[in-house]
Protein backbone atom coordinates (compact mmCIF):
# COMPACT_ATOMS: atom_id res chain seq x y z
CA UNK A 1 0.00 0.00 0.00
CA UNK A 2 1.18 3.51 -0.92
CA UNK A 3 -0.04 6.96 0.07
CA UNK A 4 -0.37 10.00 -2.18
CA UNK A 5 -0.66 13.37 -0.44
CA UNK A 6 -1.69 16.22 -2.72
CA UNK A 7 -2.40 19.93 -2.67
CA UNK A 8 -3.79 22.25 -5.32
CA UNK A 9 -3.26 25.94 -6.04
CA UNK A 10 -5.65 27.80 -8.32
CA UNK A 11 -5.33 30.93 -10.43
CA UNK A 12 -8.91 31.75 -9.50
CA UNK A 13 -12.01 29.99 -8.19
CA UNK A 14 -15.55 30.83 -9.15
CA UNK A 15 -18.84 28.94 -9.29
CA UNK A 16 -18.10 27.12 -12.56
CA UNK A 17 -14.30 26.87 -12.66
CA UNK A 18 -11.21 26.52 -10.48
CA UNK A 19 -8.37 27.28 -12.95
CA UNK A 20 -5.92 24.85 -11.34
CA UNK A 21 -2.34 26.04 -11.85
CA UNK A 22 -0.37 23.71 -9.54
CA UNK A 23 -0.91 20.11 -8.51
CA UNK A 24 1.67 19.26 -5.88
CA UNK A 25 1.99 15.71 -4.63
CA UNK A 26 4.10 13.35 -2.56
CA UNK A 27 3.96 9.59 -2.95
CA UNK A 28 5.27 7.53 -0.02
CA UNK A 29 5.09 4.04 1.37
CA UNK A 30 3.29 2.98 4.56
CA UNK A 31 6.35 3.97 6.62
CA UNK A 32 6.26 7.49 5.11
CA UNK A 33 9.40 6.94 3.04
CA UNK A 34 9.14 9.24 0.02
CA UNK A 35 8.92 7.54 -3.36
CA UNK A 36 8.09 10.58 -5.52
CA UNK A 37 7.71 14.30 -4.87
CA UNK A 38 6.66 16.80 -7.54
CA UNK A 39 5.09 20.19 -8.25
CA UNK A 40 3.09 19.76 -11.45
CA UNK A 41 2.68 23.25 -12.96
CA UNK A 42 -0.38 23.75 -15.18
CA UNK A 43 -1.44 26.44 -17.61
CA UNK A 44 -4.66 27.73 -15.98
CA UNK A 45 -5.93 28.97 -19.35
CA UNK A 46 -7.04 32.25 -17.86
CA UNK A 47 -5.81 35.19 -15.84
CA UNK A 48 -4.84 35.00 -12.19
CA UNK A 49 -7.54 36.12 -9.74
CA UNK A 50 -5.95 35.69 -6.34
CA UNK A 51 -8.21 38.07 -4.38
CA UNK A 52 -11.88 37.99 -3.48
CA UNK A 53 -14.42 40.13 -5.31
CA UNK A 54 -13.55 43.15 -3.19
CA UNK A 55 -9.89 42.86 -4.15
CA UNK A 56 -8.98 41.76 -0.64
CA UNK A 57 -7.65 38.64 1.09
CA UNK A 58 -5.24 37.84 -1.69
CA UNK A 59 -2.58 35.14 -1.52
CA UNK A 60 0.84 35.22 -3.14
CA UNK A 61 2.01 32.04 -4.81
CA UNK A 62 5.78 31.37 -4.61
CA UNK A 63 6.11 31.04 -8.40
CA UNK A 64 6.87 33.36 -11.31
CA UNK A 65 3.45 33.72 -12.87
CA UNK A 66 4.86 34.14 -16.37
CA UNK A 67 6.02 30.53 -16.49
CA UNK A 68 2.51 29.11 -16.30
CA UNK A 69 1.67 30.00 -19.91
CA UNK A 70 4.44 27.63 -21.02
CA UNK A 71 3.08 24.70 -19.02
CA UNK A 72 0.77 21.89 -20.18
CA UNK A 73 -2.97 22.43 -19.83
CA UNK A 74 -5.24 20.62 -17.39
CA UNK A 75 -6.49 18.42 -20.24
CA UNK A 76 -2.90 17.34 -20.87
CA UNK A 77 -2.01 16.54 -17.23
CA UNK A 78 -5.42 15.00 -16.46
CA UNK A 79 -4.28 11.42 -17.28
CA UNK A 80 -1.27 11.78 -14.95
CA UNK A 81 -3.38 13.13 -12.07
CA UNK A 82 -6.06 10.51 -12.66
CA UNK A 83 -3.54 7.67 -12.56
CA UNK A 84 -2.07 8.99 -9.29
CA UNK A 85 -5.40 9.38 -7.51
CA UNK A 86 -7.20 6.32 -8.86
CA UNK A 87 -4.44 3.77 -8.30
CA UNK A 88 -6.15 0.98 -6.39
CA UNK A 89 -3.00 0.39 -4.33
CA UNK A 90 -2.84 4.01 -3.12
CA UNK A 91 -4.58 5.90 -0.32
CA UNK A 92 -5.29 9.56 -1.14
CA UNK A 93 -4.92 12.27 1.51
CA UNK A 94 -4.81 16.06 1.71
CA UNK A 95 -5.36 18.95 4.11
CA UNK A 96 -8.84 20.52 3.97
CA UNK A 97 -8.89 18.23 0.98
CA UNK A 98 -12.61 18.60 0.31
CA UNK A 99 -11.86 21.94 -1.37
CA UNK A 100 -9.17 20.43 -3.59
CA UNK A 101 -11.46 17.58 -4.62
CA UNK A 102 -14.12 20.13 -5.54
CA UNK A 103 -11.54 22.00 -7.65
CA UNK A 104 -10.79 18.81 -9.56
CA UNK A 105 -14.53 18.33 -10.02
CA UNK A 106 -14.95 21.85 -11.39
CA UNK A 107 -12.10 21.47 -13.87
CA UNK A 108 -13.30 18.12 -15.20
CA UNK A 109 -16.69 19.68 -15.80
CA UNK A 110 -15.13 22.79 -17.30
CA UNK A 111 -13.24 20.77 -19.89
CA UNK A 112 -15.88 18.01 -20.24
CA UNK A 113 -13.58 15.29 -18.97
CA UNK A 114 -14.71 12.08 -17.23
CA UNK A 115 -15.25 12.45 -13.49
CA UNK A 116 -12.54 11.39 -11.06
CA UNK A 117 -13.35 8.35 -8.96
CA UNK A 118 -11.43 7.84 -5.70
CA UNK A 119 -11.75 7.93 -1.92
CA UNK A 120 -9.84 10.46 0.20
CA UNK A 121 -8.88 11.30 3.77
CA UNK A 122 -8.46 14.75 5.33
CA UNK A 123 -5.59 15.54 7.72
CA UNK A 124 -7.44 18.61 9.01
CA UNK A 125 -10.47 16.57 10.03
CA UNK A 126 -8.24 13.90 11.57
CA UNK A 127 -6.44 16.54 13.66
CA UNK A 128 -9.62 18.33 14.74
CA UNK A 129 -11.15 14.99 15.71
CA UNK A 130 -8.05 14.04 17.69
CA UNK A 131 -8.41 17.16 19.85
CA UNK A 132 -12.23 17.19 19.62
CA UNK A 133 -12.35 20.85 18.58
CA UNK A 134 -14.50 21.84 15.60
CA UNK A 135 -15.05 25.45 16.64
CA UNK A 136 -12.96 26.75 13.74
CA UNK A 137 -10.82 25.58 10.84
CA UNK A 138 -7.23 24.66 11.71
CA UNK A 139 -4.83 25.71 8.97
CA UNK A 140 -1.98 23.49 7.88
CA UNK A 141 0.59 25.98 9.19
CA UNK A 142 -1.01 25.97 12.65
CA UNK A 143 -1.14 22.18 12.84
CA UNK A 144 2.38 21.85 11.44
CA UNK A 145 3.69 24.20 14.13
CA UNK A 146 1.76 22.28 16.76
CA UNK A 147 3.37 19.03 15.63
CA UNK A 148 6.83 20.45 14.85
CA UNK A 149 6.64 20.20 11.05
CA UNK A 150 8.35 22.90 8.91
CA UNK A 151 7.25 23.93 5.40
CA UNK A 152 6.72 26.83 2.96
CA UNK A 153 3.02 27.85 2.81
CA UNK A 154 1.29 27.90 -0.60
CA UNK A 155 3.99 25.94 -2.42
CA UNK A 156 1.78 23.02 -3.33
CA UNK A 157 4.39 20.27 -3.10
CA UNK A 158 5.54 21.59 0.28
CA UNK A 159 1.93 21.69 1.52
CA UNK A 160 1.56 18.09 0.39
CA UNK A 161 4.82 17.16 2.13
CA UNK A 162 3.77 18.94 5.33
CA UNK A 163 0.43 17.12 5.22
CA UNK A 164 2.31 13.83 5.02
CA UNK A 165 4.45 14.76 8.04
CA UNK A 166 1.37 15.86 9.99
CA UNK A 167 -0.32 12.50 9.39
CA UNK A 168 2.94 10.72 10.25
CA UNK A 169 3.21 12.70 13.51
CA UNK A 170 -0.38 11.84 14.42
CA UNK A 171 0.22 8.16 13.76
CA UNK A 172 3.31 8.30 15.98
CA UNK A 173 1.36 10.12 18.67
CA UNK A 174 -1.28 7.38 18.67
CA UNK A 175 1.29 4.62 18.22
CA UNK A 176 -0.37 3.15 15.14
CA UNK A 177 -0.50 3.20 11.35
CA UNK A 178 -3.00 5.17 9.25
CA UNK A 179 -5.64 2.43 9.41
CA UNK A 180 -5.27 2.33 13.18
CA UNK A 181 -5.59 6.12 13.38
CA UNK A 182 -8.75 6.07 11.29
CA UNK A 183 -10.20 3.28 13.44
CA UNK A 184 -9.34 5.15 16.65
CA UNK A 185 -11.11 8.30 15.44
CA UNK A 186 -14.02 6.55 13.74
CA UNK A 187 -12.95 8.02 10.41
CA UNK A 188 -14.91 7.42 7.18
CA UNK A 189 -13.28 8.29 3.86
CA UNK A 190 -14.80 10.86 1.54
CA UNK A 191 -15.46 9.98 -2.09
CA UNK A 192 -15.81 11.50 -5.53
CA UNK A 193 -17.66 9.63 -8.27
CA UNK A 194 -19.85 10.71 -11.19
CA UNK A 195 -19.11 14.37 -10.36
CA UNK A 196 -20.63 13.88 -6.89
CA UNK A 197 -18.47 14.59 -3.83
CA UNK A 198 -19.14 13.04 -0.42
CA UNK A 199 -17.28 14.60 2.49
CA UNK A 200 -15.20 12.53 4.95
CA UNK A 201 -16.55 12.07 8.47
CA UNK A 202 -15.43 11.05 11.95
CA UNK A 203 -17.39 9.84 14.93
CA UNK A 204 -16.80 13.02 16.95
CA UNK A 205 -17.53 15.30 13.96
CA UNK A 206 -20.91 13.62 13.45
CA UNK A 207 -21.65 14.11 17.14
CA UNK A 208 -20.62 17.77 16.89
CA UNK A 209 -22.96 18.33 13.93
CA UNK A 210 -25.86 16.67 15.76
CA UNK A 211 -25.28 18.90 18.78
CA UNK A 212 -25.11 22.02 16.61
CA UNK A 213 -28.31 21.07 14.84
CA UNK A 214 -30.08 20.49 18.16
CA UNK A 215 -28.79 23.82 19.49
CA UNK A 216 -29.98 25.60 16.32
CA UNK A 217 -33.45 24.12 16.71
CA UNK A 218 -33.50 25.11 20.39
CA UNK A 219 -32.53 28.69 19.51
CA UNK A 220 -35.23 28.84 16.83
CA UNK A 221 -37.86 27.59 19.26
CA UNK A 222 -36.69 30.08 21.89
CA UNK A 223 -36.92 32.90 19.38
CA UNK A 224 -40.46 31.91 18.47
CA UNK A 225 -41.44 31.81 22.15
CA UNK A 226 -39.84 35.20 22.78
CA UNK A 227 -41.54 36.97 19.88
CA UNK A 228 -44.88 35.25 20.48
CA UNK A 229 -44.78 36.64 24.01
CA UNK A 230 -43.75 40.04 22.68
CA UNK A 231 -46.62 40.14 20.19
CA UNK A 232 -49.12 39.97 23.07
CA UNK A 233 -47.67 42.97 24.88
CA UNK A 234 -49.53 46.26 25.05
CA UNK A 235 -47.88 49.61 25.71
CA UNK A 236 -48.73 51.08 29.14
CA UNK A 237 -48.68 54.84 29.48
CA UNK A 238 -46.75 56.40 32.34
CA UNK A 239 -44.71 54.37 34.74
CA UNK A 240 -41.08 54.43 35.81
CA UNK A 241 -39.71 53.87 32.28
CA UNK A 242 -41.95 56.47 30.62
CA UNK A 243 -42.14 55.00 27.12
CA UNK A 244 -38.44 54.13 26.84
CA UNK A 245 -37.63 51.47 24.26
CA UNK A 246 -35.34 48.48 24.83
CA UNK A 247 -33.55 45.95 22.68
CA UNK A 248 -31.58 42.90 23.83
CA UNK A 249 -28.61 41.09 22.39
CA UNK A 250 -29.47 37.81 20.68
CA UNK A 251 -27.88 35.83 23.53
CA UNK A 252 -30.31 37.39 26.04
CA UNK A 253 -33.33 37.03 23.74
CA UNK A 254 -32.64 33.32 23.25
CA UNK A 255 -32.56 32.70 27.02
CA UNK A 256 -36.35 32.89 27.34
CA UNK A 257 -36.37 31.98 31.03
CA UNK A 258 -34.56 35.26 31.53
CA UNK A 259 -35.69 37.45 28.62
CA UNK A 260 -39.47 36.99 28.85
CA UNK A 261 -39.70 38.04 32.54
CA UNK A 262 -37.47 41.05 31.77
CA UNK A 263 -39.73 42.14 28.91
CA UNK A 264 -42.80 41.63 31.11
CA UNK A 265 -41.23 43.87 33.76
CA UNK A 266 -40.28 46.52 31.18
CA UNK A 267 -43.86 46.74 29.88
CA UNK A 268 -45.31 46.79 33.39
CA UNK A 269 -43.19 49.89 34.07
CA UNK A 270 -44.30 51.74 30.92
CA UNK A 271 -41.45 50.75 28.68
CA UNK A 272 -41.56 48.76 25.45
CA UNK A 273 -39.40 46.46 23.35
CA UNK A 274 -38.40 46.88 19.71
CA UNK A 275 -37.02 44.20 17.42
CA UNK A 276 -34.84 46.85 15.77
CA UNK A 277 -31.67 48.17 17.38
CA UNK A 278 -31.99 51.56 15.72
CA UNK A 279 -35.35 52.19 17.44
CA UNK A 280 -34.22 51.52 21.01
CA UNK A 281 -33.08 53.88 23.77
CA UNK A 282 -31.41 51.13 25.80
CA UNK A 283 -29.49 48.17 24.46
CA UNK A 284 -28.88 45.33 26.89
CA UNK A 285 -26.05 42.84 26.41
CA UNK A 286 -24.09 40.43 28.60
CA UNK A 287 -20.53 41.33 29.58
CA UNK A 288 -18.06 40.66 26.81
CA UNK A 289 -20.66 40.57 24.03
CA UNK A 290 -19.10 41.94 20.81
CA UNK A 291 -21.63 40.73 18.26
CA UNK A 292 -22.80 42.75 15.26
CA UNK A 293 -25.97 43.79 17.06
CA UNK A 294 -23.93 45.21 19.94
CA UNK A 295 -21.61 47.01 17.53
CA UNK A 296 -24.63 48.49 15.78
CA UNK A 297 -26.00 49.75 19.10
CA UNK A 298 -22.66 51.32 20.01
CA UNK A 299 -22.39 52.97 16.58
CA UNK A 300 -25.92 54.33 17.02
CA UNK A 301 -24.97 55.92 20.36
CA UNK A 302 -27.52 53.85 22.26
CA UNK A 303 -27.27 53.59 26.04
CA UNK A 304 -25.56 50.26 26.66
CA UNK A 305 -26.64 48.32 29.74
CA UNK A 306 -25.37 45.13 31.30
CA UNK A 307 -27.90 42.75 32.82
CA UNK A 308 -26.89 44.09 36.22
CA UNK A 309 -27.51 47.66 35.02
CA UNK A 310 -30.91 46.64 33.68
CA UNK A 311 -31.82 45.01 37.00
CA UNK A 312 -30.94 48.24 38.83
CA UNK A 313 -33.01 50.27 36.37
CA UNK A 314 -36.06 48.03 36.66
CA UNK A 315 -35.87 48.09 40.44
CA UNK A 316 -35.16 51.81 40.62
Residue, then its C-alpha position, 0 to 999 in steps of 0.5 A: x500500500x502507498x499513500x499520495x498526499x496532494x495539494x492544489x493551487x488555483x489561479x482563480x475559483x468561481x462557481x463554474x471553474x477553479x483554474x488549477x495552476x499547480x498540482x503538488x503531490x508526494x507519494x510515499x510508502x506505509x512507513x512514510x518513506x518518500x517515493x516521488x515528490x513533484x510540483x506539477x505546474x499547469x497552464x490555468x488557461x485564464x488570468x490569475x484572480x488571487x483576491x476575493x471580489x472586493x480585491x482583498x484577502x489575496x494570496x501570493x504564490x511562490x512562483x513566477x506567474x509568467x512561467x505558467x503559460x508555457x506549461x501543459x494544460x489541465x487536459x494534458x495533465x489530467x491522465x497523470x493526475x487521474x492515474x495517481x489518484x485512482x491507483x487501487x493500491x494508493x490511499x489519497x490524503x490532503x489537508x482541507x482536501x474537500x476543497x481540492x477535490x471540488x476544484x478537480x470536479x470543477x475542472x473536469x466539468x469545465x473541460x468536459x472530462x470524465x469524473x474522477x473516482x477515488x476515496x480520500x482522507x483529510x488531515x485537518x479533520x483527523x487533527x480536529x477529531x483528535x483534539x475534539x475541537x471543531x469550533x474553527x478551521x485549523x490551517x496546515x501551518x497551525x497544525x504543522x507548528x503544533x506538531x513540529x513540522x516545517x514547510x513553505x506555505x502555498x507551495x503546493x508540493x511543500x503543503x503536500x509534504x507537510x500534510x504527510x508529516x502531519x499524518x505521520x506525527x499523528x500516527x506516531x502520537x497514537x502509536x499506530x499506522x493510518x488504518x489504526x488512526x482512522x479506526x481510533x477516530x471513527x474516520x470514514x473516507x470521503x469519495x468522488x464519483x460521477x461528479x458527486x463529492x461526499x465529504x469525509x466524516x469522523x465519529x466526533x464530527x458527526x456528534x458535533x454536527x448533531x449537537x449544533x443542529x439540536x442547538x440551532x433548533x432550540x434557539x429557533x424555538x426560543x426565538x419563536x417563544x420570545x416573539x410570540x410573548x412580545x406580540x401579546x404585549x400592550x404599551x402602558x402609558x406612564x410608569x417608571x420607564x416612561x415609554x423608553x424602548x429596549x432591545x436585547x442582544x441575541x444571547x439574552x433574547x434566546x434565554x427565554x427563562x430570563x428574557x421573557x420576565x425582563x420584557x414583562x417587567x419593562x412593559x409593566x413599568x411603561x417601557x416597550x421592546x423593539x425588534x430593531x436596534x436603531x429604534x431603542x433607547x437602551x441596548x442590553x447585552x451580557x458582559x463581553x458581548x461583541x456581536x454585530x448587534x452590539x456594535x450596531x447599538x454602540x455605533x448608534x450611540x444607544x445607552x448600553x446596559x449590562x444585565x446588572x444595570x438593567x436590573x438596577x433600572x427596573x428596580x429603581 
